[in-house]
Amino acid sequence: MSEYVLGVDLGTSAVKVSAMNKDGEIVAQQSFDYPLSQPHPGYSEQNPEDWVSGTTVAIVRLILDDQIKPEEIEGISFSGQMHGLVLLDENRQVLRPAILWNDTRTTKQRHEIEAQLGDKFVEITKNQPLEGFTLPKMLWVKENEPEIWAQAKTFLLPKDYVRYRMTGKLAMDYSDATGTVLLDVKAGQWSQEICDALDIPMSMCPPLMKSIDSAGKVSQSYALFSGLSTDTEVFGGGADNAAGAVGAGILSPNMVLSSIGTSGVVLKYEENADVDYHGVLQFEDHAIPDSYYSMGVTLAAGYSLNWFKKTFAQDVSFDEMVESAANSGVGANGLIYTPYIVGERAPYADADIRGSFIGVDGTHKKTDFVRAVLEGIIFSFKDIMDIYDAHHNDFDTVVAIGGGAKSPLWLQIQADIFNKKVVSLENEQGPGMGAAMMAAVGLGWFDTFQECADKFVHFGKEYLPDPKRAQQYDKVHEIYGKVYKSTSELSHELLAYRRDNDI
C-alpha cells in the first residue's frame, strides 16, 4: 500500500493541499480560493469557515479526482498565514471575522503597548508590537468591540483553527505563538507579565505544542465531512515563514533564505534565543523544535517589479522585461531605486517612507530602470544581511526562492550584491513542502528534519559572486544606504500633503 502525507498551505487568498510520498515526490495537488474582505480602509478580514471548507474541498478532490485512498493518508500538517486573530466563545464558536496579518487598523494599540511596556516588551517577545501582529488586534477588539471581547474565551491563529476543526483539540504551535507577540520567547511560555499589563486573561491563551507534535487523529465528524480516515494523524504544523524555511532546507546557521514574493523576506536559522536584534528584525520560534529563526521583511519586493511593469512595460512579457536588464550594467549606469513604495518594515519600521529613483539623467534607458528596480530590491535585502554581519552571524549560502529565483540574471545579481553563493531549488514548493515534511518527521518516517530534507529538498544550480562586480556593488550599496535618511523627511511631508488634500 502506498503511504502519503498531506501538506496544507493555508494562504491569504487560497489553500493548497499537496500529497507527498516517502520519496518526497508530489503525487497530487489541489487548491481552493476564498475571498478577502476589506470593509474599511486598512481593514483585512476573512471568514474562518472559508478556510475549513476550502481545505476540505481540496482534500475531497485529492480523494475523488486524484484517487488518493483515505487509508493511504498517514498524516497531515500545516503551514499557516501568520498573525491572524480568530476569537472563539465558550462553545468554541467564531465570534467575528478573523483579522488578518495585513490589517493595519491597530496603530493606536501598538503605541499603547509601547507606552505601557517600553523596552521590556522587546526583551520578552524579541519583537516590536507591530500593527500586523496578533496582540494589537486583541486590544483593538477589547477597546472597540467590548461586547465581542466579553464573550471571547480563547484565541487561535488561522491554521490552528483548521486543525481544531479536524481534531476537536485547541492548540497553537510555538512558531505561530511567537508571531502573536504574547510569548516569552526564552521561557517558551505565554507571558504572564504582558497579559497582566494589558488586562488579557491568561486563560485565553491556548495550549502550546511543537510542529511535529500530534494533535490526535481526524475526528469522526471531520472524517464524515471530508472523506478522510479516523486513523490519519494530525500534527501541529508551523507559521508560513517557518514552514517555508523548512521546505527550502534552511536547517543550519550557515544558510539564509532570500524569498521574493509580493513582499520580500530574508530569513536566517538561529540556534538559540540569546542573539538580540532589538526588535529591528523579527525573531521567532522555528518549526524545527528548540531552534529559532530571525527575519527581515521588505514590504514591496516583487510588488515593486509588478508595479513597474504595469506602469511602464505593459508591452512586453514579465520575463522579457527582467532579462532586458542585461543590457544595463552594475549600478544601472548610476541609477538607484529604493523599494519603499508602500512604506518599509526592516531595517526601517517606517510606514510613511516612499520609494524613489535617484540619479536619473537624460542618458538612461528603460533597461536601466528595470536593472535599478532589480538591484534596489536586492540592496534592501543586503541591508538586512548587514545586520547579521554586524552580529557576527556568519553564513555562506543564500537559498533563493520566489520570483527572484526564476531568472538566472537576477540570481547572479543576488550573488554579486550579497557576495555569497546563491542556490535555487529544483522542486520549489514553499511552505506546503515544509508542512508535508513536518508530518513526515512527526510520523517517524525520518528521525530528523535534515534526514527528511535529504529526500525532499533538491538544490539546483549554484551562482557564485564575481569579485569585481561584488566590489562595485559594495560601493553602490553604500550610496543606496544614504538614500533613506536623505529622503525620509521629504517623503513624510509629501504624504502629509496628499492626506491633507485627499489625494
C-alpha positions in Angstrom: 0.0 0.0 0.0 1.2 3.5 -0.8 1.7 5.9 2.0 1.2 9.7 1.8 1.3 12.8 3.9 -0.7 15.9 3.2 0.9 19.4 3.5 -1.8 22.0 3.9 -0.6 25.5 2.9 -3.2 27.9 4.2 -2.5 31.2 2.5 -4.3 34.6 2.4 -6.0 34.1 -1.0 -6.2 30.3 -1.3 -5.4 27.0 0.4 -3.2 24.4 -1.4 -3.0 20.8 -0.3 -0.1 18.6 -1.5 0.0 14.8 -1.2 3.6 13.6 -0.9 5.1 10.1 -0.7 8.1 8.9 1.2 10.5 9.8 -1.6 9.5 13.4 -1.3 7.6 13.4 -4.6 4.4 15.4 -5.0 1.9 12.8 -6.3 -1.1 15.2 -6.4 -2.1 18.7 -5.5 -5.3 20.6 -5.2 -6.1 24.2 -4.3 -9.2 26.3 -3.5 -9.6 30.1 -3.5 -11.5 32.1 -0.9 -12.4 35.8 -0.6 -10.8 38.6 1.3 -13.0 41.2 3.0 -11.8 44.9 3.3 -14.8 46.6 4.8 -12.9 49.8 5.6 -9.5 51.3 4.5 -6.7 49.4 6.3 -9.1 46.5 7.3 -8.4 43.0 6.1 -10.6 40.1 7.3 -11.7 36.6 6.4 -14.4 34.2 7.5 -12.6 31.2 9.2 -15.3 28.9 7.8 -13.9 29.6 4.3 -10.5 28.1 5.4 -12.2 25.0 6.7 -14.5 24.5 3.6 -11.6 25.4 1.2 -9.3 22.9 2.8 -12.0 20.2 2.8 -12.8 20.7 -0.8 -9.1 20.4 -1.8 -8.9 17.1 0.3 -12.1 15.7 -1.2 -10.7 16.4 -4.7 -7.5 14.6 -3.9 -9.5 11.6 -2.8 -12.1 11.7 -5.7 -10.2 13.2 -8.6 -6.6 12.1 -7.9 -7.6 8.7 -6.5 -5.6 9.1 -3.2 -7.2 6.5 -0.9 -8.1 7.8 2.5 -6.4 4.9 4.3 -3.2 5.7 2.5 -3.0 9.2 4.0 -1.0 8.6 7.2 -0.5 12.2 8.4 -1.5 15.9 7.8 0.3 19.0 8.9 0.0 22.7 8.2 1.6 25.9 7.1 -0.5 28.9 8.0 -0.7 32.6 7.3 0.7 34.3 10.4 -0.7 36.7 13.0 -4.5 36.4 12.1 -6.8 36.7 15.1 -9.6 34.1 15.5 -11.7 34.6 18.6 -13.9 31.8 20.0 -16.6 31.8 22.7 -17.2 29.3 25.4 -18.8 26.9 22.9 -15.8 27.3 20.6 -17.9 29.2 18.1 -16.3 32.0 16.0 -17.3 35.4 17.3 -16.3 37.7 14.4 -14.4 37.6 11.1 -10.7 36.9 11.5 -8.4 40.0 11.5 -5.5 39.2 9.2 -1.8 39.8 9.1 -2.1 42.7 6.6 -4.7 44.6 8.6 -3.3 48.0 9.7 -6.1 49.4 11.9 -4.1 48.9 15.2 -1.6 51.8 15.2 -3.2 53.2 18.4 -2.9 49.9 20.1 0.7 49.5 19.1 1.5 52.8 20.8 -0.4 51.8 23.9 1.7 48.6 24.2 4.9 50.6 23.7 3.9 53.2 26.3 2.8 50.5 28.8 5.8 48.1 28.5 8.6 50.0 26.7 11.8 48.1 26.1 10.6 45.3 28.4 8.2 44.2 25.6 11.0 43.6 23.2 13.1 41.9 25.9 10.3 39.4 26.5 9.0 38.8 23.0 12.1 39.6 20.9 9.9 41.7 18.7 8.2 45.1 18.4 4.4 45.2 18.7 3.8 45.9 15.0 0.3 46.6 13.7 0.3 43.2 11.8 0.9 41.1 14.9 -1.9 39.4 16.9 -1.7 41.2 20.2 -2.5 44.7 19.0 -5.6 43.1 17.2 -6.8 41.6 20.5 -6.5 45.1 22.1 -8.4 46.6 19.2 -11.3 44.2 19.7 -11.2 44.8 23.5 -11.4 48.6 23.0 -13.8 48.8 20.0 -16.0 45.7 20.3 -16.4 45.2 24.1 -19.5 43.0 23.7 -17.4 40.6 21.5 -14.4 40.7 23.9 -16.7 39.8 26.8 -17.7 36.6 25.1 -14.2 35.6 24.0 -12.8 32.6 25.8 -9.8 31.7 23.6 -8.0 32.8 20.5 -6.3 30.9 17.7 -4.4 31.6 14.5 -5.7 30.5 11.1 -4.1 27.1 10.7 -4.8 26.3 14.4 -8.5 26.9 13.8 -8.5 24.5 10.8 -6.6 21.9 12.9 -9.1 22.3 15.7 -11.9 21.6 13.2 -10.2 18.4 12.1 -9.4 17.1 15.6 -11.6 18.9 18.1 -8.5 20.0 20.1 -7.3 23.5 20.7 -3.6 24.3 20.5 -1.1 26.6 18.9 2.4 25.7 17.8 5.4 27.7 19.0 6.3 29.3 15.7 2.9 30.9 15.3 2.8 31.7 19.1 5.9 33.9 18.8 4.1 35.8 16.0 1.4 36.8 18.4 3.9 38.7 20.4 2.4 37.3 23.6 5.0 34.6 24.1 8.0 34.9 26.4 10.5 33.5 23.8 13.3 32.5 26.2 10.9 30.9 28.7 8.9 29.2 26.0 5.6 30.0 27.5 2.9 32.7 27.4 3.9 35.9 29.1 2.1 36.5 32.4 3.7 39.9 32.6 2.3 41.1 29.2 -1.1 39.6 29.9 -1.3 41.3 33.3 -0.1 44.7 32.0 -2.7 44.7 29.2 -5.5 43.0 31.1 -5.7 39.9 29.0 -6.8 36.7 30.8 -4.1 34.1 30.6 -6.9 31.6 30.2 -7.5 32.9 26.6 -4.0 31.6 25.5 -4.3 28.1 24.0 -2.1 25.1 24.9 1.3 25.2 23.2 2.7 22.4 21.0 5.6 21.7 18.7 5.2 21.5 15.0 5.8 17.7 15.0 3.6 17.0 18.0 0.4 15.1 17.3 -2.9 16.9 17.9 -4.6 13.5 17.7 -6.5 11.7 14.9 -9.0 13.1 12.5 -12.3 13.2 14.4 -15.3 11.2 13.4 -17.3 14.3 12.4 -14.5 15.7 10.2 -14.0 12.2 8.6 -17.6 12.2 7.6 -17.2 15.8 6.3 -14.0 15.2 4.3 -13.8 11.5 3.5 -10.6 11.1 5.5 -9.9 8.1 7.7 -10.1 8.4 11.5 -6.7 6.7 11.5 -5.0 9.7 10.0 -2.7 11.6 12.4 -2.8 15.4 12.5 0.3 17.4 13.5 0.9 20.9 14.9 2.4 22.5 11.8 4.0 25.9 11.7 3.8 29.5 10.6 4.2 30.1 6.9 7.7 31.6 7.1 8.9 28.8 9.4 7.3 26.2 7.1 8.8 27.9 4.0 12.3 27.8 5.6 11.9 24.1 6.3 10.7 23.5 2.8 13.7 25.4 1.4 16.2 23.4 3.5 17.1 26.3 5.8 18.2 23.9 8.6 21.6 25.2 9.7 23.1 28.5 10.7 25.3 28.8 7.5 22.2 29.3 5.3 19.9 32.3 4.7 16.7 32.4 2.7 16.1 35.1 0.1 12.4 35.0 -0.8 10.8 37.3 -3.3 7.0 37.3 -3.3 4.8 40.4 -3.2 6.9 41.3 -0.1 10.4 40.0 0.4 11.8 38.0 3.2 15.4 37.4 4.4 15.3 34.6 6.9 18.1 33.0 9.0 18.2 29.9 11.1 19.2 30.7 14.7 20.5 28.1 17.2 19.4 29.8 20.4 17.5 32.8 21.7 20.5 34.7 23.1 21.0 36.9 20.0 19.4 40.3 20.3 18.3 42.3 17.3 16.5 44.8 19.5 13.3 44.2 17.5 14.7 45.5 14.3 14.4 42.0 12.9 11.6 39.7 13.8 12.7 36.8 15.9 10.5 33.6 16.0 10.5 30.1 17.2 11.3 27.8 14.3 9.1 24.9 13.2 12.2 22.8 14.0 11.8 22.1 17.7 14.1 24.0 20.1 15.5 26.3 17.4 14.6 29.7 16.1 14.8 32.0 13.1 15.1 35.7 12.5 13.8 37.6 9.6 13.6 40.9 8.0 10.8 42.0 5.6 10.9 44.3 2.6 7.3 45.3 2.0 7.5 45.9 -1.7 9.8 43.3 -3.3 8.0 41.6 -6.1 5.3 44.3 -5.8 7.9 46.8 -7.0 8.5 44.9 -10.1 4.8 44.3 -10.7 4.2 48.0 -10.3 6.9 48.9 -12.7 5.7 46.5 -15.4 2.1 47.6 -15.0 3.0 51.3 -15.2 5.9 51.3 -17.7 6.2 48.0 -19.5 2.8 46.6 -20.4 4.0 45.8 -24.0 6.4 43.0 -23.0 6.2 39.8 -21.0 7.4 39.7 -17.4 10.4 37.5 -18.4 11.4 39.8 -21.3 11.3 42.8 -19.0 13.5 41.2 -16.4 16.0 39.9 -18.9 16.3 43.3 -20.6 18.2 44.4 -17.5 21.2 42.5 -19.0 21.5 45.5 -21.4 22.3 47.7 -18.5 25.3 47.2 -16.1 26.3 47.1 -12.5 24.6 50.0 -10.7 22.2 50.6 -13.6 24.6 53.2 -15.1 24.3 55.4 -12.0 20.6 54.9 -11.3 19.4 53.8 -7.8 15.8 52.6 -6.9 14.6 52.4 -3.3 11.7 49.9 -3.0 9.7 51.8 -0.3 6.6 52.3 -2.4 4.2 51.1 0.4 6.5 52.0 3.3 9.1 49.7 4.8 9.5 47.2 7.6 13.2 46.3 8.0 15.6 47.8 8.8 13.4 50.9 8.8 10.0 50.4 10.5 8.5 53.4 8.7 5.0 53.2 7.2 5.3 56.6 5.6 8.6 56.4 3.8 8.2 56.3 0.0 10.3 55.0 -2.9 12.5 56.9 -5.3 14.7 56.8 -8.3 17.9 58.7 -7.6 20.4 59.8 -10.2 18.1 60.0 -13.2 19.6 61.7 -16.3 18.9 62.1 -20.0 21.1 59.1 -21.0 19.1 56.5 -19.0 17.0 54.0 -20.9 14.2 51.8 -19.8 16.6 48.9 -19.3 18.5 50.9 -16.7 15.3 51.5 -14.8 14.5 47.7 -14.9 18.0 47.0 -13.7 17.7 49.6 -10.9 14.5 48.0 -9.7 16.0 44.5 -9.6 19.1 45.8 -7.8 17.1 48.0 -5.4 15.1 45.1 -4.1 18.3 43.1 -3.5 20.0 46.1 -1.9 17.1 46.2 0.6 17.8 42.5 1.3 21.5 43.4 1.7 20.5 45.9 4.4 19.1 43.1 6.4 22.1 40.8 5.8 24.4 43.6 7.0 22.6 43.3 10.4 23.7 39.7 10.5 27.2 40.6 9.7 27.2 43.2 12.5 26.2 40.4 14.9 28.9 38.1 13.6 26.4 35.6 12.3 28.5 34.1 9.5 26.7 32.4 6.6 28.0 31.3 3.3 24.9 30.2 1.3 21.8 32.0 0.2 18.8 29.9 -0.9 16.7 32.0 -3.3 13.0 31.2 -3.8 10.1 33.0 -5.4 10.3 35.5 -8.2 14.0 36.2 -7.6 14.8 32.5 -8.3 13.2 32.4 -11.7 15.7 34.4 -13.6 19.4 33.4 -14.0 20.3 37.1 -14.4 18.6 38.0 -11.1 20.2 35.1 -9.3 23.6 36.3 -10.4 22.8 39.9 -9.3 21.9 38.4 -5.9 25.2 36.5 -5.7 27.2 39.6 -6.7 25.4 42.0 -4.3 25.4 39.6 -1.3 29.0 38.4 -2.2 27.8 34.9 -1.3 27.0 31.7 -3.1 23.3 31.6 -4.2 21.4 28.5 -5.0 17.8 27.9 -6.2 15.6 24.9 -5.6 14.8 22.3 -8.3 11.4 21.5 -6.7 10.4 24.7 -5.1 7.0 24.2 -3.3 7.4 26.7 -0.5 5.5 26.4 2.8 3.4 23.4 1.6 6.6 21.3 1.3 7.6 22.3 4.8 4.2 21.3 6.1 4.4 17.9 4.5 7.9 17.5 6.0 6.6 18.2 9.5 4.0 15.4 9.0 6.7 13.1 7.7 9.0 13.7 10.7 6.1 13.6 13.1 5.1 10.2 11.8 8.7 8.9 12.3 9.3 8.4 8.5 12.5 10.3 9.3 14.4 10.8 12.6 15.4 14.4 11.8 14.4 17.3 9.5 17.8 17.1 7.9 17.3 13.5 7.0 13.9 14.4 5.6 15.4 17.3 3.6 17.9 15.0 2.0 15.0 13.2 0.4 12.5 16.1 -0.1 14.6 19.2 -0.9 16.7 19.4 -4.1 19.1 22.3 -4.7 19.7 23.5 -8.3 22.4 25.4 -9.9 24.9 27.4 -7.8 25.7 31.1 -8.6 29.0 32.3 -7.4 29.8 36.0 -6.9 32.2 37.7 -9.4 34.8 39.5 -7.2 35.0 42.6 -9.5 31.2 43.1 -9.6 30.9 42.4 -5.9 33.3 45.2 -5.2 31.4 47.6 -7.5 28.1 46.7 -5.8 29.6 47.4 -2.4 30.2 51.0 -3.5 26.7 51.4 -5.0 25.1 49.8 -1.9 27.0 52.3 0.3 25.3 55.1 -1.7 22.0 53.3 -1.6 22.2 53.2 2.2 22.2 57.0 2.4 19.0 57.5 0.4 16.6 56.6 3.3 18.0 59.3 5.6 18.2 61.8 2.8 14.6 61.3 1.6 12.7 60.4 4.8 11.6 63.9 5.7 10.6 64.7 2.1 8.6 61.5 1.9 6.7 62.3 5.1 6.0 65.9 4.0 4.7 64.7 0.6 2.5 62.1 2.2 1.1 64.6 4.7 0.3 66.9 1.7 -1.5 64.1 0.0 -3.5 63.3 3.1 -4.4 66.9 3.7 -5.6 67.3 0.2 -7.3 63.9 0.0 -5.1 62.8 -3.0 
